[in-house]
């Protein structure tokens, strides 16, 4: 009458929780470098209009310089995406960051020496807009090579949240810094901040090229295995 009780079946172990993207050393290195560079960019975005109005006192000049940056950013974005498909996105990001660092540092030096005219600011805006058109698609293409596919939405969320937070928080300290130390120092800080993203990218590997991936699929795909 008394049936033996069956031994309790142990519950299956819970699947391990996916690690946060910032636990990934490669992503964390890129995030730190990008965050510092983004803070430096806010110094630039506050300093540039201030500088233009200081030199010219003209809202028209301010608008045309900002438009000079916006046009290549919109016009060259598709070219930047196509170039990213053919070359290393990491190297594109490094080159564009280095170019922007040199341009901003040059403006800072000209301002320190009191020989800054208006036309170099047009060149700076044109160069920044063109660099953005290549750096933005390269950044989007590079991130999936650092994190697993299931962690990619979380990594994108961390990157976008950091960029938005920087946009909200950094301009006020940048304005106070400019008032205390001057526009030239603010631009110099932006130029130095690019070294952090360049340093982070320098230590990261290149993603596999499209040709390498295609050859891997050919060698190891079902048709080759059959």
NUSELO-853207 format. One record per atom (N, C-alpha, C): atom name; x, y, z. Coordinates in steps of 0.2 Angstrom, whole numbers, always signed. Example, Ala and Ser with C-alpha at 12.3 -4.5 7.8 and 13.67 -1.06 7.14 Angstrom:
BEGIN
N / +66 / -28 / +39
CA / +62 / -22 / +39
C / +66 / -16 / +39
N / +64 / -11 / +35
CA / +68 / -5 / +36
C / +64 / +0 / +39
***
This chain:
BEGIN
N / +4 / -6 / +0
CA / +0 / +0 / +0
C / +4 / +6 / +0
N / +10 / +6 / +4
CA / +14 / +12 / +4
C / +19 / +12 / -2
N / +18 / +16 / -7
CA / +23 / +16 / -12
C / +29 / +20 / -10
N / +34 / +18 / -13
CA / +40 / +22 / -11
C / +40 / +28 / -15
N / +42 / +33 / -12
CA / +43 / +40 / -15
C / +48 / +40 / -20
N / +47 / +43 / -26
CA / +52 / +43 / -31
C / +57 / +49 / -28
N / +63 / +48 / -30
CA / +68 / +53 / -28
C / +67 / +60 / -32
N / +67 / +65 / -28
CA / +66 / +72 / -31
C / +71 / +73 / -37
N / +68 / +75 / -43
CA / +73 / +76 / -48
C / +76 / +83 / -47
N / +82 / +84 / -47
CA / +85 / +91 / -46
C / +83 / +96 / -52
N / +82 / +102 / -50
CA / +80 / +107 / -55
C / +86 / +108 / -60
N / +85 / +109 / -66
CA / +90 / +111 / -71
C / +93 / +117 / -69
N / +100 / +118 / -70
CA / +103 / +124 / -68
C / +101 / +130 / -72
N / +100 / +135 / -69
CA / +98 / +141 / -73
C / +103 / +143 / -78
N / +101 / +145 / -84
CA / +106 / +147 / -89
C / +110 / +154 / -86
N / +116 / +154 / -88
CA / +120 / +160 / -85
C / +118 / +166 / -88
N / +117 / +171 / -84
CA / +115 / +178 / -87
C / +120 / +180 / -91
N / +118 / +184 / -97
CA / +122 / +187 / -101
C / +126 / +192 / -98
N / +133 / +193 / -99
CA / +137 / +198 / -96
C / +135 / +204 / -99
N / +136 / +209 / -95
CA / +135 / +216 / -97
C / +140 / +218 / -102
N / +139 / +222 / -107
CA / +144 / +224 / -112
C / +150 / +227 / -109
N / +149 / +231 / -103
CA / +155 / +234 / -100
C / +160 / +229 / -97
N / +158 / +223 / -96
CA / +162 / +217 / -94
C / +167 / +215 / -99
N / +165 / +216 / -106
CA / +169 / +215 / -111
C / +175 / +219 / -112
N / +181 / +217 / -111
CA / +187 / +222 / -111
C / +188 / +226 / -117
N / +186 / +223 / -123
CA / +187 / +227 / -129
C / +182 / +232 / -130
N / +175 / +230 / -128
CA / +170 / +236 / -128
C / +172 / +241 / -123
N / +174 / +239 / -117
CA / +175 / +244 / -112
C / +180 / +249 / -114
N / +186 / +246 / -117
CA / +191 / +250 / -119
C / +188 / +256 / -124
N / +184 / +253 / -129
CA / +182 / +258 / -134
C / +177 / +263 / -131
N / +173 / +260 / -126
CA / +168 / +265 / -123
C / +172 / +270 / -119
N / +177 / +269 / -116
CA / +181 / +274 / -112
C / +184 / +279 / -116
N / +187 / +277 / -122
CA / +190 / +281 / -127
C / +185 / +286 / -130
N / +179 / +283 / -132
CA / +174 / +286 / -135
C / +170 / +291 / -130
N / +170 / +290 / -124
CA / +167 / +294 / -119
C / +171 / +300 / -118
N / +177 / +299 / -117
CA / +182 / +305 / -116
C / +182 / +309 / -123
N / +182 / +306 / -128
CA / +182 / +310 / -135
C / +175 / +314 / -135
N / +170 / +311 / -133
CA / +163 / +314 / -133
C / +163 / +320 / -129
N / +166 / +320 / -123
CA / +166 / +326 / -118
C / +170 / +331 / -122
N / +176 / +329 / -125
CA / +180 / +334 / -128
C / +176 / +338 / -134
N / +172 / +334 / -137
CA / +168 / +337 / -143
C / +163 / +342 / -140
N / +160 / +341 / -134
CA / +156 / +346 / -131
C / +160 / +353 / -130
N / +166 / +352 / -128
CA / +170 / +359 / -128
C / +170 / +362 / -135
N / +171 / +358 / -140
CA / +172 / +361 / -147
C / +165 / +364 / -149
N / +159 / +360 / -147
CA / +153 / +363 / -149
C / +151 / +369 / -146
N / +153 / +370 / -140
CA / +152 / +376 / -136
C / +157 / +382 / -138
N / +163 / +380 / -140
CA / +168 / +385 / -141
C / +168 / +388 / -148
N / +166 / +384 / -153
CA / +165 / +386 / -160
C / +161 / +392 / -161
N / +154 / +391 / -159
CA / +150 / +397 / -160
C / +152 / +403 / -156
N / +155 / +402 / -150
CA / +158 / +407 / -146
C / +163 / +411 / -150
N / +167 / +407 / -153
CA / +173 / +410 / -157
C / +171 / +414 / -163
N / +166 / +411 / -166
CA / +164 / +414 / -172
C / +160 / +421 / -171
N / +156 / +421 / -166
CA / +153 / +427 / -164
C / +158 / +432 / -161
N / +163 / +430 / -158
CA / +169 / +434 / -155
C / +172 / +437 / -161
N / +174 / +434 / -166
CA / +177 / +436 / -172
C / +173 / +441 / -176
N / +167 / +439 / -178
CA / +163 / +442 / -183
C / +157 / +446 / -180
N / +154 / +443 / -174
CA / +148 / +446 / -171
C / +142 / +445 / -176
N / +143 / +441 / -180
CA / +138 / +440 / -186
C / +134 / +433 / -185
N / +128 / +433 / -184
CA / +124 / +427 / -184
C / +124 / +423 / -191
N / +125 / +427 / -196
CA / +125 / +424 / -203
C / +131 / +420 / -204
N / +137 / +423 / -201
CA / +143 / +419 / -202
C / +143 / +413 / -198
N / +140 / +413 / -192
CA / +139 / +407 / -188
C / +134 / +402 / -192
N / +129 / +404 / -195
CA / +125 / +399 / -198
C / +128 / +396 / -204
N / +132 / +400 / -208
CA / +135 / +398 / -214
C / +141 / +393 / -212
N / +144 / +394 / -207
CA / +149 / +389 / -205
C / +146 / +383 / -202
N / +141 / +383 / -199
CA / +138 / +377 / -196
C / +135 / +373 / -202
N / +132 / +377 / -207
CA / +130 / +374 / -213
C / +135 / +370 / -217
N / +141 / +373 / -217
CA / +147 / +371 / -220
C / +149 / +364 / -218
N / +148 / +363 / -211
CA / +149 / +356 / -208
C / +143 / +351 / -209
N / +137 / +354 / -210
CA / +131 / +349 / -211
C / +131 / +346 / -218
N / +133 / +350 / -223
CA / +132 / +348 / -230
C / +137 / +342 / -231
N / +143 / +342 / -230
CA / +147 / +336 / -232
C / +145 / +330 / -227
N / +143 / +331 / -221
CA / +140 / +326 / -217
C / +134 / +322 / -220
N / +130 / +326 / -223
CA / +124 / +323 / -227
C / +126 / +320 / -233
N / +130 / +324 / -237
CA / +132 / +322 / -244
C / +136 / +316 / -244
N / +141 / +315 / -240
CA / +146 / +310 / -240
C / +145 / +303 / -236
N / +139 / +303 / -232
CA / +137 / +298 / -228
C / +137 / +291 / -232
N / +134 / +291 / -238
CA / +134 / +285 / -242
C / +141 / +283 / -244
N / +145 / +288 / -246
CA / +152 / +286 / -248
C / +156 / +283 / -242
N / +154 / +286 / -236
CA / +158 / +283 / -230
C / +156 / +276 / -229
N / +149 / +275 / -230
CA / +147 / +268 / -229
C / +150 / +263 / -234
N / +151 / +265 / -240
CA / +154 / +261 / -245
C / +161 / +260 / -244
N / +164 / +265 / -241
CA / +171 / +264 / -240
C / +173 / +260 / -234
N / +168 / +260 / -229
CA / +168 / +255 / -223
C / +168 / +248 / -225
N / +164 / +247 / -230
CA / +163 / +240 / -233
C / +169 / +237 / -236
N / +174 / +242 / -239
CA / +179 / +240 / -242
C / +186 / +240 / -238
N / +186 / +244 / -233
CA / +192 / +245 / -229
C / +190 / +244 / -222
N / +195 / +244 / -217
CA / +195 / +242 / -210
C / +191 / +248 / -207
N / +185 / +247 / -204
CA / +182 / +253 / -200
C / +186 / +255 / -194
N / +190 / +251 / -191
CA / +194 / +253 / -186
C / +199 / +258 / -188
N / +202 / +257 / -194
CA / +207 / +262 / -197
C / +204 / +268 / -199
N / +198 / +268 / -202
CA / +194 / +274 / -204
C / +193 / +278 / -198
N / +191 / +275 / -192
CA / +190 / +279 / -186
C / +196 / +282 / -184
N / +202 / +279 / -184
CA / +208 / +281 / -182
C / +210 / +287 / -186
N / +209 / +286 / -193
CA / +212 / +292 / -197
C / +207 / +298 / -196
N / +201 / +297 / -196
CA / +196 / +303 / -195
C / +197 / +306 / -188
N / +199 / +302 / -183
CA / +200 / +305 / -177
C / +206 / +309 / -177
N / +212 / +307 / -180
CA / +218 / +310 / -180
C / +217 / +317 / -184
N / +214 / +316 / -190
CA / +213 / +322 / -194
C / +209 / +328 / -190
N / +204 / +326 / -186
CA / +200 / +331 / -182
C / +205 / +334 / -177
N / +209 / +329 / -174
CA / +213 / +332 / -168
C / +218 / +337 / -171
N / +221 / +336 / -177
CA / +226 / +340 / -180
C / +222 / +347 / -182
N / +216 / +346 / -185
CA / +213 / +353 / -187
C / +211 / +357 / -181
N / +208 / +354 / -175
CA / +207 / +358 / -169
C / +213 / +361 / -166
N / +218 / +357 / -166
CA / +224 / +359 / -163
C / +227 / +365 / -167
N / +226 / +365 / -173
CA / +229 / +370 / -178
C / +225 / +377 / -176
N / +218 / +376 / -176
CA / +214 / +382 / -174
C / +216 / +385 / -167
N / +217 / +380 / -162
CA / +220 / +383 / -156
C / +226 / +386 / -156
N / +231 / +384 / -160
CA / +237 / +387 / -160
C / +237 / +394 / -164
N / +233 / +394 / -169
CA / +232 / +401 / -173
C / +228 / +406 / -168
N / +224 / +403 / -164
CA / +220 / +408 / -159
C / +225 / +410 / -154
N / +229 / +406 / -151
CA / +234 / +408 / -146
C / +239 / +413 / -149
N / +241 / +413 / -155
CA / +245 / +417 / -158
C / +242 / +424 / -161
N / +235 / +424 / -160
CA / +231 / +430 / -162
C / +232 / +431 / -170
N / +232 / +426 / -174
CA / +232 / +426 / -181
C / +227 / +422 / -184
N / +222 / +421 / -181
CA / +216 / +417 / -183
C / +211 / +422 / -187
N / +210 / +420 / -194
CA / +205 / +423 / -198
C / +199 / +419 / -198
N / +194 / +421 / -202
CA / +188 / +418 / -202
C / +188 / +411 / -207
N / +192 / +412 / -212
CA / +192 / +406 / -217
C / +195 / +400 / -214
N / +199 / +399 / -210
CA / +201 / +393 / -207
C / +195 / +389 / -203
N / +191 / +393 / -201
CA / +185 / +390 / -197
C / +180 / +387 / -202
N / +180 / +390 / -208
CA / +176 / +386 / -214
C / +180 / +380 / -215
N / +186 / +380 / -216
CA / +190 / +374 / -217
C / +189 / +369 / -212
N / +189 / +371 / -205
CA / +188 / +367 / -200
C / +181 / +363 / -200
N / +176 / +367 / -201
CA / +169 / +365 / -202
C / +168 / +360 / -207
N / +171 / +361 / -213
CA / +171 / +357 / -219
C / +174 / +350 / -217
N / +180 / +351 / -214
CA / +184 / +345 / -212
C / +180 / +340 / -207
N / +177 / +344 / -202
CA / +174 / +340 / -197
C / +168 / +337 / -200
N / +164 / +340 / -204
CA / +158 / +337 / -207
C / +160 / +331 / -211
N / +165 / +332 / -215
CA / +168 / +326 / -219
C / +170 / +320 / -215
N / +173 / +322 / -210
CA / +176 / +316 / -205
C / +170 / +313 / -202
N / +165 / +316 / -200
CA / +159 / +313 / -197
C / +156 / +308 / -202
N / +155 / +310 / -208
CA / +152 / +306 / -213
C / +156 / +299 / -214
N / +162 / +299 / -213
CA / +166 / +293 / -213
C / +166 / +289 / -206
N / +167 / +293 / -201
CA / +168 / +290 / -194
C / +161 / +287 / -192
N / +155 / +289 / -193
CA / +149 / +287 / -191
C / +148 / +280 / -193
N / +148 / +279 / -200
CA / +146 / +272 / -202
C / +152 / +267 / -200
N / +158 / +269 / -200
CA / +163 / +265 / -198
C / +162 / +263 / -191
N / +160 / +267 / -186
CA / +159 / +265 / -179
C / +153 / +260 / -179
N / +148 / +261 / -183
CA / +142 / +256 / -183
C / +144 / +249 / -185
N / +149 / +249 / -190
CA / +152 / +243 / -193
C / +157 / +240 / -188
N / +160 / +243 / -184
CA / +165 / +241 / -180
C / +163 / +237 / -174
N / +157 / +240 / -171
CA / +155 / +238 / -164
C / +153 / +230 / -165
N / +149 / +228 / -170
CA / +148 / +221 / -170
C / +154 / +216 / -169
N / +159 / +218 / -171
CA / +165 / +214 / -171
C / +168 / +213 / -164
N / +166 / +218 / -159
CA / +168 / +218 / -152
C / +164 / +214 / -147
N / +157 / +213 / -149
CA / +153 / +210 / -144
C / +149 / +205 / -147
N / +146 / +200 / -143
CA / +142 / +195 / -146
C / +136 / +198 / -149
N / +132 / +194 / -154
CA / +126 / +197 / -157
C / +121 / +198 / -152
N / +120 / +193 / -147
CA / +115 / +194 / -142
C / +116 / +200 / -137
N / +122 / +203 / -137
CA / +124 / +208 / -133
C / +124 / +215 / -136
N / +123 / +215 / -143
CA / +124 / +221 / -147
C / +119 / +226 / -145
N / +112 / +224 / -144
CA / +108 / +229 / -142
C / +109 / +233 / -136
N / +112 / +229 / -131
CA / +114 / +232 / -125
C / +120 / +236 / -126
N / +125 / +234 / -130
CA / +131 / +238 / -131
C / +129 / +245 / -135
N / +124 / +244 / -140
CA / +122 / +251 / -143
C / +118 / +255 / -138
N / +114 / +252 / -133
CA / +111 / +256 / -128
C / +116 / +260 / -124
N / +121 / +256 / -122
CA / +126 / +260 / -117
C / +129 / +265 / -121
N / +131 / +264 / -127
CA / +135 / +269 / -131
C / +130 / +275 / -132
N / +124 / +274 / -134
CA / +119 / +280 / -136
C / +117 / +283 / -129
N / +116 / +280 / -124
CA / +115 / +283 / -117
C / +121 / +287 / -115
N / +127 / +285 / -116
CA / +133 / +289 / -114
C / +133 / +295 / -118
N / +132 / +295 / -125
CA / +132 / +300 / -129
C / +127 / +306 / -127
N / +121 / +303 / -126
CA / +115 / +308 / -124
C / +117 / +311 / -117
N / +120 / +307 / -112
CA / +121 / +310 / -106
C / +127 / +315 / -107
N / +132 / +314 / -111
CA / +137 / +319 / -112
C / +134 / +325 / -115
N / +130 / +325 / -120
CA / +127 / +331 / -123
C / +123 / +335 / -118
N / +120 / +332 / -113
CA / +116 / +335 / -108
C / +120 / +338 / -102
N / +126 / +335 / -100
CA / +129 / +337 / -94
C / +136 / +341 / -96
N / +139 / +339 / -101
CA / +146 / +343 / -103
C / +145 / +350 / -105
N / +140 / +352 / -109
CA / +141 / +359 / -111
C / +141 / +364 / -105
N / +138 / +364 / -100
CA / +138 / +369 / -95
C / +146 / +369 / -92
N / +149 / +364 / -90
CA / +156 / +364 / -88
C / +160 / +367 / -93
N / +159 / +365 / -99
CA / +163 / +368 / -105
C / +162 / +375 / -105
N / +156 / +378 / -104
CA / +155 / +385 / -105
C / +159 / +389 / -99
N / +159 / +386 / -93
CA / +162 / +389 / -87
C / +170 / +388 / -88
N / +172 / +383 / -91
CA / +179 / +382 / -93
C / +182 / +388 / -98
N / +178 / +389 / -103
CA / +179 / +394 / -108
C / +179 / +401 / -105
N / +175 / +402 / -101
CA / +175 / +409 / -97
C / +181 / +410 / -93
N / +183 / +404 / -90
CA / +189 / +405 / -85
C / +195 / +405 / -89
N / +196 / +401 / -94
CA / +203 / +399 / -97
C / +203 / +401 / -104
N / +198 / +402 / -108
CA / +198 / +405 / -114
C / +196 / +399 / -119
N / +195 / +401 / -125
CA / +193 / +397 / -131
C / +198 / +392 / -133
N / +204 / +395 / -133
CA / +210 / +391 / -136
C / +211 / +385 / -132
N / +211 / +386 / -125
CA / +212 / +380 / -121
C / +206 / +375 / -122
N / +200 / +377 / -123
CA / +195 / +373 / -124
C / +196 / +369 / -130
N / +198 / +372 / -135
CA / +199 / +368 / -142
C / +205 / +363 / -141
N / +210 / +365 / -137
CA / +216 / +361 / -136
C / +213 / +355 / -132
N / +209 / +355 / -127
CA / +206 / +350 / -124
C / +203 / +345 / -128
N / +199 / +348 / -133
CA / +196 / +343 / -138
C / +201 / +340 / -142
N / +206 / +343 / -144
CA / +211 / +340 / -148
C / +214 / +334 / -144
N / +216 / +335 / -138
CA / +219 / +330 / -134
C / +214 / +324 / -133
N / +208 / +326 / -132
CA / +203 / +320 / -131
C / +203 / +315 / -137
N / +204 / +317 / -143
CA / +204 / +312 / -148
C / +210 / +307 / -147
N / +215 / +309 / -144
CA / +220 / +304 / -143
C / +218 / +298 / -139
N / +213 / +299 / -135
CA / +210 / +293 / -131
C / +207 / +288 / -135
N / +203 / +291 / -140
CA / +199 / +286 / -144
C / +204 / +283 / -149
N / +209 / +286 / -151
CA / +214 / +284 / -156
C / +218 / +278 / -152
N / +220 / +280 / -145
CA / +223 / +275 / -141
C / +219 / +268 / -140
N / +213 / +269 / -139
CA / +209 / +263 / -138
C / +208 / +259 / -144
N / +207 / +262 / -150
CA / +207 / +259 / -156
C / +213 / +255 / -158
N / +219 / +259 / -156
CA / +226 / +256 / -158
C / +226 / +249 / -155
N / +223 / +248 / -149
CA / +224 / +241 / -145
C / +219 / +236 / -147
N / +214 / +238 / -151
CA / +209 / +233 / -153
C / +211 / +230 / -160
N / +208 / +224 / -161
CA / +210 / +221 / -167
C / +205 / +223 / -173
N / +207 / +222 / -179
CA / +203 / +224 / -185
C / +198 / +218 / -185
N / +191 / +220 / -187
CA / +186 / +215 / -189
C / +188 / +211 / -195
N / +186 / +205 / -196
CA / +187 / +201 / -202
C / +184 / +204 / -208
N / +188 / +204 / -213
CA / +186 / +207 / -219
C / +180 / +203 / -222
N / +176 / +206 / -227
CA / +171 / +203 / -230
C / +173 / +197 / -234
N / +179 / +198 / -237
CA / +182 / +192 / -241
C / +184 / +187 / -237
N / +187 / +188 / -231
CA / +189 / +183 / -226
C / +183 / +179 / -224
N / +177 / +182 / -222
CA / +171 / +179 / -220
C / +168 / +175 / -226
N / +168 / +177 / -232
CA / +166 / +173 / -238
C / +170 / +167 / -239
N / +176 / +168 / -238
CA / +180 / +162 / -239
C / +179 / +157 / -234
N / +178 / +159 / -228
CA / +177 / +154 / -222
C / +170 / +151 / -223
N / +165 / +154 / -226
CA / +159 / +151 / -227
C / +159 / +146 / -233
N / +163 / +147 / -237
CA / +164 / +143 / -243
C / +168 / +136 / -241
N / +173 / +137 / -236
CA / +177 / +132 / -234
C / +173 / +127 / -229
N / +169 / +130 / -225
CA / +166 / +127 / -220
C / +159 / +126 / -220
N / +156 / +128 / -226
CA / +148 / +128 / -226
C / +146 / +121 / -228
N / +140 / +120 / -228
CA / +137 / +113 / -229
C / +139 / +110 / -236
N / +140 / +114 / -241
CA / +142 / +111 / -247
C / +149 / +108 / -247
N / +153 / +111 / -243
CA / +160 / +109 / -243
C / +161 / +103 / -238
N / +156 / +103 / -233
CA / +156 / +97 / -228
C / +153 / +91 / -231
N / +149 / +92 / -236
CA / +145 / +86 / -239
C / +150 / +82 / -243
***
